[in-house]
Amino acid sequence: MMSTTDVAPRRLRADAARNRQALIDAAQRLFTTRGLSVTLDDIAAEAGVNVATAYRNFANKRELLQAFLQQISDDAIRIAEEAAAHDDPWQGLTDFFARTLRLMAENRGMHDVVTASYTADWMQHLEDHVNPALQTLLTRARKAGLVRPGLAPADLGVVLQMLATVTDIETPDTAGLVRRYLTLVLDGLRLADKKLPGTPPSSTAVHTAVAQS
């Protein structure tokens, strides 16, 4: 039989996990609406927890921002890995774009508050973990005769950035507009006789462009 002493620590751990997540969610809301001028005290109030709880979880605001970026990174990595493991590589590619674009749209405000130094570290971490999965996905799609030869993970990253700008267009149906251009892009990725011109950009070039945009 489970004793009350066994239940209490589990409840405490669950409460601590909820408080930590509440702080990360609150940080997202405040960083995107008010910028990095917000304090850890502001974030604690937004999360509905006391200040002492906030400081038990995060030493400072920078640490909290890093935790939030890590959460986004984990989500992006999981999306890429699940896409690469899909039974149907074309559906995996479609899911990768759709799910990643949704993740970017949900967190688009963070771009304005993440400094160039944060962006470089964050993007390198993402690339190191996402690109192997995307390479696996593209290799499977090529072997199945589904996509153009010469496609590289860097191409998919650039296409994602291009598609993400669609959400800046004022329209009553943003989701429909994204689907429209995603369909056009996917059609362009399909196997074709014509060879793709040029070469994929280097990681450094992509990182620099994103940091300056």
N, C-alpha and C positions, 0 to 999 in steps of 0.2 A: 504493500500500500504506500502511496506517495504521501509524505509528511508535509505539514504546512511549511516547514523550513525549506523543503525542496521547491514548493510553489513560489515562495516569496522572492528568491533570487531570479527566477525566470520572469516574474512579473516586472521586477526592477530592470532587467535587461531589455525587456520589450518596451517599457516606458522610455528608457534611455535611447533606444533605437528610434522610437517615434519622435522624441524631442530633437534628435540630431537631424532627422529628415525634415521636420517642421522648420528648423533653422535654415537648412539648405533651400527649401522651397520659398521661404520668406526672403532670403537673400536674392534669389532670382527675381522676385517681384520688385524689390526695392532697387536693386542694381540697374534693372532695365528701365525703371521709371524715374529714378532720381540720381543715378550715376554712383560713382564710388565715394561720394561725399557722405553717404550714410554711415552711421556708426554701428558697432556691434550691439550697443544698447537699443538702437532703432530696430535692428533686425530681431532682437529678442522680443521686443514689444509686438512687432508684426507677427511673430510666430506664436505669441501667446504663452511664452515661457519666461521665467525670471532671468535676470542678468547673470546670476551665479551659474545657472544651468548653461547659458550660452558660453561662458568662459570655461566651464568644465569640458565642453566639447571642442572649442576652438580658442586658440591662444589670442588670435586677432582676426581682423577682417580679411587680411590676405589669405590666411589659412582657410577661412570659410569659402572664399572665392575659388581657391584651388580645389577644395572638396566638391564644389559645384561643377567645375570644369571636368573633374575626374568622373563624376556621375554621367555627364554628357558623353565623355569619351567611352565609358563602359557601354553605354547604350549604342553608340555608333559601331563599336567593335562587335557587339552581339548581333546587330543587324547584318553586318558584312559576313560574319561567320555563318549565320543561319541561311543567308542567301547562297553562300558557297556550297552548303550542304544540301540544298534543295534537290529533290529528285529530278526536277525539270530545270536545267540551267537557264533557259530563257525566262521562266517564271521567277527564278532566283534573281536574275538581273533586273526584271521589272519590279520585284519586291524591294530590292536594294535601293533603287531610285525613289520609289514611292515612299518608303518608310524613312529614308534618310532626309528627303525633302520635308517630310512632316516634322521630323526632329529639328531640322534647321529653322523651320517656320515658327515652331513653338519657342525657340530660344534666340530668335533673330535679334532681339534687343541687346543681347549680351555683346554683340560685335562692337557696339559703340562704347563699351566700358572696358573691354579687354585690351590692354596695352599691347604694343608690338612685341615686347619681351614675353608676355604671357602667350600671345598668339604663336610665336615661334616654337616655344616649348610644347605647347598643346598640340600644334599641328604635327610636330615631329613624332610625338607619342602616338598620335592617331595613325600616322603613316606607317610607323613601324609595326603596328598591329593589324591595321586594316588592309594594307596592300598585299600581304601574303594571301589573305582570304580572297581578295578581288582577283589576284593572279590565278588562283585555283578556279574561280568561277569562269574567268575568261578562257582558260585552257579547256575546260569542260565544254563551254559553248562553242569554241572553235572546232573541237573534235567532233561535235555533233553537227557541224555545218550550219551553225546558227548566226554567227557574227563575222564581220570583216576580219581578215588577217591584219596583224599589225596593231590591233587595239591593245592599249596598256592601261594599268590602273590609273596612271596620271591623267589619261584621257577622260576616264569616268569622273575623276575629281573636278576637272575643268568643266565638264558638262553639268555637274551638280551646281557649281557656282553660277553658271549661266542660267540654269533653270530657277535657281533661288531668286534671281532678280525679277522673275515674273510676279512674285508676291508683292512687289512694290507698285504694280499697276493697279490703279483704282478701278474696281469692278465689283458688281454685286455678287459675282460668283468666282471668287479667287480659286477655289478648289477645281472648278471646271476648267478655268484657264490653265492651271498647272497640268491637268490631265491632257489638255489639248496639245501643249508643247512637249510634254513627256512622250506622247504618242508620235509626234514628229521626230523627236530625237531617237526613240527606239527604232523607228523605221530606218533611220540613217545608220544605225549600228548593225542592221541585218547584213548577212552575207551579200556581197556584190562583186562584180567583176573588176570594177574600177578600184585601183589601189589608193589608199589614203595618202594625200600629199603631206610633205613635211614630216616632222618627228614630234613625239610628245614633249612637253616642257620638262625642264629639270625640277627637282623638288625645291631647290633654292629659288627658282623663278616663281613658282607657285606660291611659296611661303611669302616672298616679298610682295607679290601682287595682292594677296589677301590682307597682309598687314597694313598696306597703304590704301586699301579701298575704303 
